[in-house]
Amino acid sequence: MVHTRGVGALLDREAEVAAIEGVVDRALVGDAGVLVVRGPAGIGKSALLRVAERLADEQGVIVLRARAAPFEREFPYGVVRQLFEPVFARADLPVEELFSGAATGARAVLGDEPRVSVAPDSLFVGLHALYWLTVNLATHWPLLICVDDVICCDEASLRYLEFLVRRLEGMAAMVALAYRTGEPGASDVVDALVSDPLTRVVQPRPLSEAALAGMLGSELGEEVDPGFCTACEEATGGNPLLVCELLRALHTEHVRPRAGEIGRVRTIGAVAIGPAVRRRLAALGGDGRAVARALAILGESARRDDLAGTSETGVVELEDVIAALVGAGIVRSGERLSFVHPLVADAVRAALTAAESAQLHQQAVKALVGRGASAWELAPHLVASPLGTHPGAVGLLQEAARWALGAGAPEAAVTYLSRAIAELEPADDPAPLWLELGSAKVQAGDPGARADLGHAIGAARDVRTRARARIALSVVLFAAGEDTRSIEILDEGLDEVAEVDIELAERMEGHLLSNIEVVGPSLVRFPRPVGERVNRARSARKSRETVAGRLVLCALAYEEIIGGGAAAEVVRLAERALANDELLRSEGPACAPMYRAMVALVICDELERAASALTRAMDEARRLGSPTAFAWASAWRCVANTRLGRLVDGEADANAALGSGDRYLSGYGLTLARIWLALCLTEQGRLEEARDLLSQIPEPDPPSLVTYALVESRARFHLACGEYQAAAREFELYRRLDEPTAGLVEWRRPATGIISCRILGARARTGLRDLDGARAIIDEELPLARALGTHRAIGMSLHTAGLLEQGDTRIQMLKHATDELAHSQSR
């Protein structure tokens, strides 16, 4: 038996307690750690977590406690709320300060009101905010985050724990988890937590023979016969909880620890928790059973008024019933009512039939509605209640889904909206709900999103709903590489919505034009009417000063570059599109069309202006915790900084993009970041690093504008290495991809394009001593550069052309090139 620093007696657990002491001590000096107490049910994991809690309390550590339960998996961030809600009820904490800065968004997780995030990756946004809330708390006081039965934790809370543990190093904090082994359905996140390098795993052993003998003697009040002790060990396997249940049965049956009673021990056998709990509940009568069942349904953090309403027990009588349950070893009383052990809670739940469980959830809804509970509290009970039993269920489930999305728990939103659809009456319009469900599945990464959005398009009775569903589905399809269908979906609906909602039509048009431009060389796969959309948009005389209009302006600015327009017009359109950061504020930093205008400024050599706009986008992405937006903005600022000659800054931007989202990030931002990082390394002369990175970048399939970026980066690398034949092949690849697109968009003329591929091709031919081939290419490029009108494009073309000349002509052309480049922001 061990007594440690005021910790009460704990049998046969000296080594485990010593390990816990070590982790707590290290956390106090800023050496963060993770403690996982792992083992089968009943082995003593919860008791060891309580040791950690008491040790931490004695050292002045703030302890956040939670116990997960199977039913509460349907409550997004249920465990997180258990952890944090009691803390912020304390008067001694500076709550406003803790929720400041990057932690502001945590209010959306811990509050009752739905808040919709403008970031498409709101899951990461919520995790980012909760992480900074934890950091803020840990900077004031050392912190212990303690979660019992973590295997039953809801997915959103598990993601928070994983997100925190990956960033825990250096914090005065410790995470302690109890992990029940031998259970089906363990989350990959739980396994990741257990295998983290910071984790110390403690695995309690079964009680030794000596410890078991001591426990039996202490509880039965006399010396224990060795054979009797062996019989008890065989019956329980040394599992402390089963030993306790066996002792209860031995007391009840008046069995004494003598050799003559061994047969009775074997008759009683290994006492199963379920039957034992049911017998004790039966002895308490109907009220005790009703309250225990209601607690099993409501969860560990249940309010007493909810418990009274769900169990249909009077508020006054409830306290007497709770006292009886405490006396029977079913629940533990205190600030929070809870079962004495997760296995006891499991036993109570297991005794419920499906019909009884549904009925209790229905009673829970009634009780929660009676006190004005929020939709997020009601939703899990609505989902588990019989269909059609609660008027207004659809609206409540929609409200709860919006809260879940804003809090970064899209899986819960999917559950709620799926049930809402099932609750609809035949006369109801299902399309808006299909649209919400499909959008939620997009955030959850559920491949069923496209089918649901397709249902919304097909079922919509309202043109506006159908248009919004088309926009959402186009984003899904485009991200999946199905650009043809993505563009077709928008093209098919644009004329229809233009007749009833001009602004929504402009929004759809902005997305359509942006998608058309990004497909680049794959435009050859589209019918000619798609290109005519570009012509009409460009020739339309509209003010475009609304948010939707600015989306179109972003696309038109980019279109002007790839269509051979003048830089002055490009900049004018881009400035209008980005004016006053209205798009950034209203659409958020992950607004894909917005980056078309920013890139247009980069191509037009307005590098300082572009870098400034991209910096503001990065700042907003950082504030929201949006890795997708941060990757996009960082990758393109890398280009701006590289052209400005700020190679160290450019490299830092690319690396920031690559490291911005860990496993939560997806999309073309990462590919662009790798491409531009390779280019930056090439410019610094770090050619082996650039070669290694380029070898890891797959060829985009189907080809797109990203292909052009990759071609430029590889061509510049090969030129830097003197590999002229390889650089020439990159130019020929560019030619093969670009030439078939001529004439697909009527207004477009030959253009210098978004990359200087002809200049690179001319340099490659020069390196191969094919001077005539080089002259032919640069003679084609020079008028296009003059048509664009930027000092950079003209200067680079003149410089390349001058190197092909001799004598005074060479000197004059190179001098002219130098004069042009002196006025360029590029270095």
Secondary structure by P-SEA (a helix, b strand, c coil): cccccccccccccaaaaaaaaaaaaaaaacccbbbbbcccccccaaaaaaaaaaaaaaabbbbbbbbbccccccccaaaaaaacccccccccccccccccccccccccccccbbbbbcccaaaaaaaaaaaaaaaaaaaabbbbbbbcccccccaaaaaaaaaaaaacccccbbbbbbbbcccccccaaaaaaaacccbbbbbbccccaaaaaaaaaaaacccccaaaaaaaaaaccccaaaaaaaaaaaaaacccccccaaaaaaaaccccaaaaaaaaaaaacaaaaaaaaaaaaacccccaaaaaaaacccccaaaaaaaaaaaacccccccccccccaaaaaaaaaaccaaaaaaaaaaaaaaaaaaccccccaaaaaaacccccccaaaaaaaaaaaaaaaaccaaaaaaaaaaaaaaccccccaaaaaaaaaaaaaaacccaaaaaaaaaaaacccaaaaaaaaaaaaaaaaaacaaaaaaaaaaacaaaaaaccaaaaaaaaaaaaaaaaaaccccccccaaaaaaaaaaaacccccccaaaaaaaaaaaaaaaaacccaaaaaaaaaaaaccccccccccccaaaaaaaaaaaaaacaaaaaaaaaaaaaaaaaaaccaaaaaaaaaaaaaaaaaacaaaaaaaaaaaaaaccccccccaaaaaaaaaaaaaaaaacaaaaaaaaaaaccccccccaaaaaaaaaaaaaaaaacaaaaaaaaaaaaaaaccccccccccccccccccaaaaaaaaaaaaacaaaaaaaaaaacaaaaaaaccaaaaaaaaaaaaaacccaaaaaaaaaaaaaaaacccc
